[in-house]
């Protein structure tokens, strides 16, 4: 299956949409399996065999081996499932989030306590007027039934 990530106009922000869900199905299914302590132990005994069992592709296996969260997301991983890999390794969600930003856990925590990242440089393309709801990917149909 060939998947192409849609550009939603948010620079540097991968969106977990249907395309990415299909791309990452095996990876996310494997991560979900970590709800079981027996599965976590089996993964820790032989990661490569465990990844093969779930049919992970080369990109996904490489990202798992390096524990690179951004590569895991690019390989179709959903952050809520990927958090289970971190937990299996004894890492907190803050540690994982910090690794995505190049910060230590303490730096990431302190940034969030201060209110998070600055909005500067983190906007929709054309936000000065083109980010109106009727111009967004979901369009008018996406607002139907929500009082819009």
C-alpha positions as CSV (number, residue, x, y, z in Angstrom):
1,X,0.0,0.0,0.0
2,X,1.4,3.4,-1.0
3,X,0.6,6.2,1.4
4,X,1.1,9.9,0.8
5,X,1.0,12.3,3.8
6,X,-1.4,15.2,3.1
7,X,0.0,18.7,3.6
8,X,-2.3,20.5,6.1
9,X,-0.2,23.7,5.9
10,X,1.2,23.4,9.5
11,X,5.0,23.5,9.0
12,X,6.8,20.8,10.9
13,X,3.5,19.2,12.3
14,X,2.7,15.7,11.1
15,X,-1.0,15.1,11.3
16,X,-2.3,11.7,12.3
17,X,-5.0,11.2,9.7
18,X,-6.4,8.2,7.9
19,X,-3.4,7.9,5.6
20,X,-1.0,7.8,8.6
21,X,-3.3,5.4,10.5
22,X,-3.1,3.0,7.6
23,X,0.7,3.5,7.3
24,X,1.2,2.9,11.0
25,X,-1.3,0.2,11.6
26,X,1.2,-2.6,12.4
27,X,3.3,-0.3,14.5
28,X,0.4,1.0,16.6
29,X,-1.0,-2.5,16.9
30,X,2.3,-3.7,18.3
31,X,2.4,-0.8,20.7
32,X,-1.1,-1.6,21.9
33,X,0.1,-5.1,22.7
34,X,2.3,-3.6,25.4
35,X,-0.9,-3.4,27.6
36,X,0.2,-6.9,28.6
37,X,3.1,-7.4,30.9
38,X,3.9,-10.7,29.1
39,X,4.1,-8.9,25.8
40,X,6.4,-6.2,27.2
41,X,8.7,-8.9,28.6
42,X,8.7,-10.7,25.2
43,X,9.5,-7.5,23.4
44,X,12.4,-6.8,25.7
45,X,13.8,-10.3,25.2
46,X,13.9,-10.0,21.4
47,X,12.8,-6.8,19.9
48,X,13.5,-7.7,16.3
49,X,11.5,-10.9,16.5
50,X,8.7,-9.1,18.2
51,X,8.6,-6.5,15.5
52,X,8.6,-9.2,12.8
53,X,5.7,-10.9,14.5
54,X,3.6,-7.7,14.0
55,X,4.8,-7.2,10.4
56,X,6.7,-3.9,11.0
57,X,8.4,-2.6,7.9
58,X,12.1,-1.6,7.7
59,X,11.4,2.1,8.5
60,X,9.4,1.2,11.5
61,X,11.9,-1.4,12.8
62,X,14.7,1.1,12.4
63,X,12.7,3.8,14.3
64,X,11.9,1.3,17.1
65,X,15.6,0.3,17.4
66,X,16.7,3.9,17.7
67,X,13.7,5.0,19.9
68,X,13.5,8.1,17.7
69,X,10.0,9.4,18.5
70,X,9.9,11.7,15.5
71,X,10.9,8.8,13.1
72,X,8.2,6.7,14.8
73,X,5.6,9.4,14.1
74,X,6.8,9.7,10.5
75,X,6.5,5.9,10.2
76,X,2.8,6.2,11.1
77,X,3.0,6.0,14.9
78,X,0.3,7.6,17.0
79,X,1.9,9.3,20.0
80,X,-0.6,7.7,22.4
81,X,0.4,4.2,21.3
82,X,4.1,5.2,21.1
83,X,4.0,6.2,24.7
84,X,3.7,2.5,25.5
85,X,7.2,2.0,24.1
86,X,8.5,4.7,26.4
87,X,6.7,3.1,29.3
88,X,8.1,-0.3,28.4
89,X,11.6,1.3,28.6
90,X,10.7,3.0,31.9
91,X,10.4,6.5,30.4
92,X,7.8,9.1,31.2
93,X,5.8,10.9,28.5
94,X,7.6,14.0,29.5
95,X,11.0,12.3,28.7
96,X,9.6,11.3,25.3
97,X,8.2,14.7,24.5
98,X,11.4,16.3,25.5
99,X,13.3,14.1,23.2
100,X,11.2,15.3,20.3
101,X,12.1,18.9,21.0
102,X,15.8,18.4,21.8
103,X,15.2,19.2,25.5
104,X,15.8,17.3,28.6
105,X,12.9,16.2,30.7
106,X,13.4,19.1,33.1
107,X,13.7,21.7,30.3
108,X,10.5,20.4,28.7
109,X,8.6,20.3,32.1
110,X,9.7,23.9,32.9
111,X,8.7,25.1,29.4
112,X,5.2,23.6,29.9
113,X,4.9,25.1,33.4
114,X,5.7,28.5,31.8
115,X,2.8,28.0,29.4
116,X,4.3,26.0,26.6
117,X,6.0,27.0,23.4
118,X,5.6,30.5,22.0
119,X,3.0,30.7,19.2
120,X,5.5,32.6,17.0
121,X,6.6,30.4,14.2
122,X,3.9,27.8,15.0
123,X,1.0,29.0,13.0
124,X,-1.0,27.8,10.0
125,X,0.4,29.0,6.7
126,X,-1.6,32.1,5.7
127,X,-3.1,32.5,9.2
128,X,-3.4,36.2,8.7
129,X,-6.7,35.6,6.8
130,X,-6.6,32.3,5.0
131,X,-7.1,30.1,8.1
132,X,-10.8,30.8,8.1
133,X,-12.9,27.7,8.9
134,X,-14.4,27.5,5.3
135,X,-10.9,27.3,3.9
136,X,-9.7,24.5,6.3
137,X,-9.4,20.9,5.2
138,X,-12.6,19.8,6.9
139,X,-14.6,22.6,5.2
140,X,-18.2,23.3,6.0
141,X,-19.0,19.6,6.0
142,X,-16.7,19.1,9.0
143,X,-18.6,21.6,11.1
144,X,-22.1,20.1,10.3
145,X,-23.9,19.1,13.4
146,X,-21.7,21.1,15.8
147,X,-23.7,24.3,15.8
148,X,-21.5,26.0,13.2
